[in-house]
Amino acid sequence: MPVSVGYWVCLCVAVLLGGSAGVRTWIGGARWLPPFLSLMSVVVAVLCGVEGFRVSGGSGWRIVGCVVAGLMAAGLIGRWLPLQKWVNREVLDASGRLERMRELPAASGIRLVTVLMVLNPIGWVAAWTAGVHGDWHPMAWKAALDAVTLMGLPSASRGTVFLGATASAVVHLAMESLGIAGRSLLEAHNVVGVILVVSGCVWMTVPMLVLRLRRVPLATLALAVPCAAVVGWVW
C-alpha cells in the first residue's frame, strides 16, 4: 500500500477531530509541540542518513561528493530560479486568507488548504523518498505537521478542509508514484543512497524553521535532491 494512503487517513482523522474551539486552544497552548516536531525532524534526518549509507554499499566518499555537489548545484539554481519566492508568496497569501475562510467560496477554500500542505517542500522530499525507497518515516512527520494545521482551521469549513486534504494526498501520491516508477533505474545506478542522505540533510534544517531560529530556503534546498541524484547517476 502506498505510504500516501496512510498520510490521507491521518489527515481525515485530523479533519474529524479539528474545528472545535477546544482543539484550537489546545494547539495554540501546546508549547511542547514545536520542540517535538523539531525532534521528529532530526530523528527522520538521522534515519535517512544511516539508511542511505547502508544501501549504498559502503561508497561513503562518493555519497559525500554527490551530496555536496547537489547542494552547490541547488544553490546556484536557486539564484536564478525564483522558486522560493513563489512558494513564499503563495503560502503567505493562503495563510493571510485563512481567517476569512468561512466567507470564501468552497473552491477558494479548497485551494487555500491544498496550497498550505502541497507547497511545503519537505512534502516533496518525503513523498519522493517514500516512492524511491519505501521509507514511511518522512511522510509520517509530514502527516503530523499537516494534521496540526488542519485541526486549527475554522470549524465551519470541515467539508472544504476535507476536500483540500484529499487534494493534497493526491498530489503526494503522484510524487510517490513518480519515485516508485523510477526506483529500478535509481537502484541500478546506486543512486538511492545518495537521495536518502541528501534528503536527511534537508530534514536537518527543518528545526530552524519550526523553532523560528532562522529562515531557510527549503524550496531551494529541495532541489538538491534531484541535483544530487543526477550527479550520482553519472558518477
Secondary structure, DSSP 8 states (H G I E B T S, - for coil): --HHHHHHHHHHHHHHH-SSHHHHHHHHH-TTHHHHHHHHHHHHHHHHHHHHHHHTTS-HHHHHHHHHHHHHHHHHHHHHSTHHHHHHHHHHHHHHHGGGGGGS-HHHHHHHHHHHHHT-HHHHHHHHHHHHH---HHHHHHHHHHHHHHHTS-GGGHHHHHHHHHHHHHHHHHHHHHHHHTHHHHHHTT-HHHHHHHHHHHHTTHHHHHTTSS---HHHHHTHHHHHHHHHHH-
